[in-house]
Amino acid sequence: MKLWQKIFLCSLALVILAIDVTSVLLLSNSHRLTVMREEQNAVSEHKYLSVMLKDNVIYERLKQNKVFLTEEEVIQVTQSAFEPQSSARTIGLSLYTGQRRLLSYNGRSEQLEVSILQSASQSSVLNQVQGLGGYALEIVDDGEASYLIVISQIILESQPYYLMTSSDVTEIYTLYKQQLNYVLVMSMICATVIASVLLIVVWLLLLPLRRINEGTRQIAQGNYSKRLPEKGSTEFSQLSRNMNEMAEAIEHNIKDLESVAEDRNTFIANLAHEMKTPLTSILGFGDLLRIKRTVDDKERREYAGIIVEETKRLKTLSGKLMELITVGSTQLDWQTIPLTSIMEEVGQALQISLSKSGITLNIKVCKIEVSVDKELFKSLIYNLIDNAIKASKSGQEIEVFAEETNGILTIAVKDHGIGIPKEEINKIMQPFYMIDKSRTRKAGGAGLGLALCSEIARLHGARLQIESESRKGTCVSIIFDKKGETE
């Protein structure tokens, strides 16, 4: 069963139950008050008849100048007193002594009254009317009509008698039943009207939920660009906002995963291509040395030199690749050391390469201490200067300088070489990306240097910034916040 159906049926049942219970309670209370009022009237009339009967007996005794009237005379006096007092409401007046009926006015109720008095003698009814002033009330239904019976004990001529009056209250109970039936019919009509109104209200109130459900279904099917309208009540608008944020996060994560997968495929393709070239050269020239019967000394040295260079290139490629893969999982050994000491060690390590290329290295750094992993940070500076050497010509100068401004430390490596076109700057930190592949391979590069530098900088809480202009040179800056300290 759907949610709107459950809400509709539960609400309808509660509304109908509330209407019916309220109506029945009001009718029952009204009926109870009516019966109580009828009982009070019956008792009042019963007392009036009782007093009148006593007065008539006394009057008749005094009139006849007797000490006591006989039972027959009491019956005559009672009968003469009852006839003018009969009313439309009072249908029966009877006089008994014990269980013996002495007088019954209105014979239609005689059998009813006799049966009531006989049953009363076997119950507690007569016990309630023992002695003067006691009254017993009973409501009986003979199947055709309902009667209100009032019984009391009176003393006439020193003899106890039971006076019983019976009133027809059929109309009261008939009206009560009619009202109950009316409530039943009206409840059915009201239920139909309320059901129609409630159905429309529930449908309109749950309309935003259906929109959310439809939007969620589309998102679940892969349409992560779907956004839900943030309208309706506070709960629905908040739910829509949360669903939109979830869809946006999923869409962003999927794009990131797709980008990572694409970069990985590109990385693998470039790796295979870069390894294929030196291996082909090694295999080809090695095969020439194997199958050629006569190889002069010049050819042998040429072939061996090519094999050695290509082998070095493979070694460099594998070393850079291994360093790039493991740098992110390496436990850093943090040290606070002077920046000048790191620069001096890197300069000494590159002295031979600088001498062969005829390039001058000019280092100007401020006296400041940085908290870094010494070996990794040396690798970062080494790679940046090595890239600058490969991009420079003989006789040019490479500048390395560091400065601190407003708590921000910047270490820069600047060359005056071939430079980088502006459209290539955003790509050069991708693994295996090379602007001039022939020149890079000739210089022994593998296209992994800047990718490795970017990762090392990230581990140190820094970032690389590249400024370059084609044929005018390049400046690569390592920018630290808070004097190179990382959190």
N, C-alpha and C positions, 0 to 999 in steps of 0.2 A: 504494500500500500504506500502511495506517495505521501510526502510530508504535508502537502496542502490538503489532501483528503483526510489525513489524521487530524489536522488542526480544525478542519471544517466539521467533521463528525463530533469531535470532542467538544468544540464550542457549542454546536447545535444541541447536543445532549445536555450540557450544563445549563444552557439558556432555557430549554424546555423544562428540565427538572426544576429550575428555580421558579419558573412561572407556575407550574403545576403545584409545587409544594406551597408556594405563597398563597395561591388561590384556595387550595384545600384548607390550609390553616385559617385563612380569613373566613371561609364558609363554616368551618367547624366551630370557630369561636363565635360567629354570629348565631349559629344554630344552638350552641350551648347557652348563650345568653337568652335566646328566645324560649328555650325549654325551662330555664331557671325562672324567667318571668311568668311563664305559664304555671309552673309549680307554685309560685308565690300567690298567684291569683286563685289557683285551686284550693290552696290551704286557707286563704282568707275567706273564700266562699264557704268552705267546709266549717270553719269556726263560726261564721255567721249563722249557718243552718243549725249548728250544734247549740248555740246560745238561744236561737229562736225556738228550737224544739224544747229545751229545758223551760223556757219562759211559758210556752204554751201549756206544757204539762202542769206547771205550778198554777197557772191561771185557771185551768180546767178543774184542778183539785180544789182550789179555793172557791170556785164557782159552785161546785157540787157540795162543798162543805164536808169533804171527806179527809180522813187521815192519809190514806194512800189510794191511788188509782190501781185498778187491776190491769193485768197485761193487755187484755182486750181493749180497755179504755185508753191505755197508752198508745196502742196501735192506731186506734181511731183518731186520737189527737195528732199523732205523727202524720197520718195520711192526709188529714185536713190541712196540716201545716205545709206538707211537701208540694201539693198541687199548685198553689199560687206562686211558689218560689222557683218552679222549673224555668229553665232558660235554654236558649239555643246551645249554649256552651255545655251545660250540665245535662248529661243524657241519662244519668242513673243515680237514684238515691235509695239506699237500702239500710234496713235496721236488722241486726242480728243479736241473738243472745247465745253465746258460745259459738257453735257452728250451725245453729238453727236459724234459718231466715224467718224473720217475723213479717217484714214488709219490704216490697220491692216496687219502686215507682219506675215505670217504663220497662215493660217486660222484655224489650229487645236485648237488654244487657243482663238479664237475670242469670242465664247459664254462665256467662262470662264471670259475673260477680261471684257466683257460687263456687266456680272452679278456682278463682283467685283466693277466696277465703279458705277453701279447703287446703290449697297449697300453702297459704300463709300460716295455717295452724301447724304445719309440719316444718316450718322454717322459723327464722328469727323475726318475722314481721310482727307477729302478735306480741312477742317479747318487747318490741319497741313501743307498743302502745299500751303496755300495762300501766295502770294508774292514770290519774287525771293529767291532762296536758300533753300526753304523748301522741305523736303522729307518725304514720308510716306511709311512704310514697312508693308506688310501683308503676312502671310503664310497661304495658304488655301489648303484644301484637297478635291478633287472632288470624292473621293472614289476609284479612280484608281491611281492617282498620287498626289504628293504634289508640290506646286509652291510657289516661293518667288517673291512677287509682289513689285516693286518700282515705286512710282508715284511722279512726280514733276511738277511744273508749269514753263513754259518757255514763253518768249515774242518773237513772230515772226511777224515782220512787224507791230509792235504796237498793235498786237492782242494777248490775252492770250490763250495759248494752254496747254493741259495736256499731258505729255509724260509718258507712262507706259511701263515698261519692265517686263517680267515674265521669271523666271528661274526655271528649273526643279530640285527640291531637293529631289525627291523621293528616290534616292539612299541613301541619308543621313539617312532618317527616316526608310527605310527598313533595313539598316545596324544596326541602333539602336535597332529595334525590334528583329533582329536576335541575337544581342548580349545579349538582355534581356532573350531571350529564351535559349541561350547558358548558361547564368548564372544560370537559373532555373535548367537546366539539370545537370550542374556541381555541383550545390548546393545539388542536390539529391544524386549524386555520392559521393560527399565529406561527406554528412550526413551519408551515409552508412559506409564509411571508418572510419569516426570519431566515429560513434556509436560503431563499433566493438572495436576500440582501447580504447574508453572511458569505455566500459563495462569491459574490462580486467583490466584497471587501477583502476576503482572503486572497482571491485571484490578483487583485491590484496590489495588496501588500507584499505578496511573494513574487511579483513580477521582476523586481531587481535581482532576486535570487535565481530566477530562471535565466536572466541575462548573464549573471556570473557563472552559472553552470554551463551555459553554451560557450562562453569565452574560455572557461577552464578546459572544456573538451577540446577546443581548437588548439589551446596551448599544449595539452597532453598529446595531441596528434603531431606536434612538431612546429606549429606556427607560433614561434616565440616572439614574433614582432607584434602579435595581437595584444591590444591594451583594452582593459575594461573601462566603461564609463563610470566615473566616480561620482555617482548621484544616488539619491534615495535617502533613507534614514541614516543616522550616524553609524550604526552597526554595518549596514550594507556598504556605505561609502568607504569605511575603514577596511572592510574585507576586500573590496575592489582595489584599494590602494596597496594593500599587502600583496594581493595577487599580481598586480602590475610590477611591484618591486621584485617579486620572486621571478616573474617572467623576464624582467630586464636583467637580473643577475644570471639567470640560466643562459639567456642570449649572449651576455658578455662572456661567460665562461666557455660557451661553445665556440664563440669566435676566437677566444684565446687558445682553446684546444686545437681548432682548425689551423690557426697560425703556427702553433708549436709543431703540429703534424707536417704542415707544409715546409717549415724551416728544417725539420728533421729529414724529410725526403730530399730537400735541396742539399742539406749537409752530407747525406749519404751519397747522393749523386756526385757532388763535387769531390768528396773523398775518393770515390772509385775512379773518377776521371784523373785526379791529381796523382794517384798511385799508379794508374795505368801507363802514363807517359814515361816516367823513369824506368818502370819495369820493362816496357817495350824496348827502350834504348839499351838497357842492360842485357836483355835477352838477345837483341839483334846483334850487338857488337860482340857479345860473348860467343854467339853462334858463328860469327865471322872468324873469330880467332880459332874456333874448333874445326871448321870445315876447310878453311883456307890452308893449302899445303905450304905455301911459302908466304911468310909475312915478314917484311923488312922491319928494321928497328924503328923507323919513323912511324909506320902504320901501327906497330904494336904499342908504342907510347901514346899515339893518338887514341886508339881504341881503349887502352887501359885508362887513359885520362878521362874519357867520356864515362866509362863505367864507374870510376871513382867519384866523379862529380854527381852522377845520378844517384849513386849509393849514398853520398853525403846528403843529397836532397831528400831521399827517403828517410834517412836518419833524422834530419831536421823536422820533416813532416810528422813522423811518428812521435818524436819528442814533444813537439808543440801540441800535437793532438792529445797525447797522454797528460800533458800539463794542463790543458784546457779542461779535460774531463775530470781530473782529480782535484783541481784547485778549489772547487766548491765544497768538496767533502773533507778538505784538509783542516785539521785543528790548528788554528792560528796561534803562534807564539808571540804574544804581544810584548813589545819592548819600547821603552821611551829612550830614544837615541837622538843625537844631533843630526840634522838634515845634511850638514856639510860632510859628515863622515860617510853617509850613504853615497853622496855624489862623488866623492873621491874614489871610493872602491869601484863604482861603475865606470868612472873615467879611466882608471887603470886597466880594467878588464877590456875596454874598447880601444886601448891605445894602439894595438897592432892593426886592427881593422881601420882605424882612422889614418894611420901612417900609409897603409896600402892605397887608400882612396885619395890621399892628399887633401883631407878635410880637417879643418880646425874646430876643436870643441872649446867653447867659451862658457864656463860655469860661473854664475853669479847668484848665490843664494844667501838669504839672511840667516843670521845666527838664531836658529829656533829648534826646539826639540819636538819631535813628533812621536806619537804612540802608534807603532805599526808592527807588522810581522816583517822582520828585516829582510829575509831571503825573498819573500814574495814581492815586497816593495822594490827591492833591487831588480827583480825580474821585470817589474812594470817599467821602471826608468830605463833599464837596458833595452827593452823592446822598442820603446818610443825613440830612443836615440838611434838604435839600429835601423828603424824605419826611416828616420831622417837621413842617415848615411846613404841608404839605398836610393833615396829620392834626390840626393844632392850630386853635384858634379865636383870634380877635382878643383881645389882652390877655394871652394866656398866654405862658409862658416856655419856652425850649428851653435845656437845659443840655448843655454839652460839657465833659467832664473826662477827665483821664488820670492814672493812678497806677501805680506799680511796686511789686509785692509779691513778695519771694523770687525776683527775677529775671524775673518775668512782668509784661509791660506790658499794661495794659488801657486802651483808648480807648473811651469810651462817649458816645452821643448819646441824651439822654433828653428826651421830651416829655410833656405832660400832656393829650394829646388824646383822640381817640375810642378808642384802644386796639385790640387784636386779640383776638378770641375764642381760647381755648386750643386748640380743635380746628382752627383755621386756621393756627396758628403754623408747623407743619411744611410748609405748602403755599406760603407767601407768597414763597419764594425761587425758585419755578418761574416761567419766563418767561411773561408775559401774565396771570399769576394776579392777580386783583383781588378784594378782599373786598366793597367797595361800588363797583361799576363806574360808576354814575352820578356819584358824588362824585369818583372818581378821574379820570374823563374831564373833568368840569367843572374840575378843578384842573390839567388838562393832562397827566395821567399816562398812561403806556402799559403799566404792569405789568412793566417791564423793569429798574427801578432796583435792586431787591434781588438779582435774578439777576446783574446786572453787578457789584454790590458783592461778592457772594460769590465771583465768579471773580477779582476783583482781590485780595481778601484771600488767596485760595488761592495766587496767584502770589507773594505776599509772605510765604508761610509762616505765615499767620495763619488764624483762623477767626472766623466771625460767631456771636454768641450773642444770641438775642432773648428778652427777658422782657417780657411784656405782660399787661395785664388790661383787659378791655372797659370803656370809658368812664372809665378812670383813667390811661391813658397807656402809652407803650412806651419800653423802653430797649434799644438795639441796641449791643452791645459788640464791639470788634475786639480779639481776644486774641492777643498775640505771646508767644512763648517767647524767653528770652535777649535781652531789651530790644529786641525787634523785628528782631533780626538773622536773616537767612535763610542757609541753607547754599548 
